[in-house]
């Protein structure tokens, strides 16, 4: 009898955290929309509830490796603020550090709770995103089904003028690229459940609807990401483990080389044909980064940057809506300087290395998804980023399980209520 009561209590606790995660996802996505006032504040409530409900059960010794990230993005900038090195709106910088700290603790709590409940975690994401997009679709409508025409618009990529005003369909999102990003997350989760033979009908509908939403947003990024993920999935299907791990490590090395080369290109203000080609493929994100770096050079702090600031604040206040840093490398070079950027990416690639070392196929696919998307949207370790919330939790779960048990094996068949 006592055992049954304890199991019932445990199930209710699990169910409670699952629903809090669902609310966190819903309010986080809604905070990117135009008219739902209050969602920016509401998204913190389920996050704090999750932290308060789970933090007492966490052995933080198992997460010592996270301390380096907090030192780089939290402690070091705070010291530079105190020393007066960062003096551009220090209030915003301090607020960002607190937000980052909250976000990091939340990721740890989610990673610990869902360390053996990955199916539950992914399913909650899928259902939550489905509910949000379905609701926005009903409210805003206006979706076009002329897919061939939308595809031609997406490929032509004619979207930038003097300011960042873009006439594309956003289904209520302030930035149309957010619709594409959220839809891509839904595809990511739906394909996972489809491969696991769960929620088959819903997953197929979600994938089809998401592709239509992406085409309406005229965003090329998700299609590039889908192509890369398809290659990664094929790599993960290689039966010979030694060959598979070898190819995965080649992909990891390629990612490091790409990050270094991209940084070298945009900080050198090149006007070569290669530069222009990369700039066009990236929807002019490369030239935006170059312009930001020129500003940083004029300020005279290319090694330490301007200080940790929110991306939207940088776009609106620092650049006056004339350019934006939708690339994580450019963002960290501008905010933390070349030194801070180098430390952040060394840590990022350390996580990727551990994930590859663990042999986790899904971890490998997730790190690649996270890395590729960061070239088109600022996502790496970004507080309250939907992509970071999903991908970093999966990455932390993989690293945590490997560091503790010497394996990344996860019980995929654990509970899922939604």
Secondary structure, 3 states (H helix, E strand, C coil): CHHHHHHHHHHHHHHHHHHHHHHHHHHHHHCCECCCCCHHHHHHHHHHHHHHHHHHHCCHHHHHHHHHHHHHHHHHHHHHHHCCCCCCCHHHHHHHHHHHHHHHHHHHHHHHHCCCCHHHHHHHHHHHHHHHHHHHHHHHCCCCCCHHHHHHHHHHCCCCCCCCCCCCCCCCECCHHHHHHHHHHHHHHHHHHHHCCCCHHHHHHHHHHHHHHHHHHCCCHHHHHHHHHHHHHHHHCCCCHHHHHHHHHHHHHHHHHHHHHHHHHHHCCCCCHHHHHHHHHCCCHHHHHHHHHHHHHHHCCCCCCCCCCCHHHHHHHHCCCCCCCCCHHHHHHHHHHHHHHHHHHHHHHHHHHHHHHHCCHHHHHHHHHHHHHCCCCCCCCCCCCHHHHHHHHHHHHHHHHHHHHCCCCCCCCCCCCC
